[in-house]
Amino acid sequence: EGNKIGPALWGVLGRKAGSVSDYKYSKAMEAYEKTWSLEEMNNFLIKPKDWIKGTKMSFAGLKDAKERSALILYMNNNTDTPLPLQ
């Protein structure tokens, strides 16, 4: 589905951060230059504003590791190219 409050998340894992062409990211996200690996997404989801200083994402974060894992697995299953789970 298309962009809404945030960029479309289909295929987000394995994609470079801030790279959806028709979404206006914060300068911090555009400059981040990393790819969304499983580990990178996990760290970001703990507390986005601490992981990427200056992000405009207002989500407070997920402290619970099981909740983060479930969300990351969901995102990994909703892609054309899932990342290996190792």
PyMOL commands that set and color helices and strands:
alter all, ss='L'
color gray80, all
select helices_A, chain A and resi 27-31+38-46+48-51+65-77
alter helices_A, ss='H'
color red, helices_A
deselect
rebuild
show_as cartoon
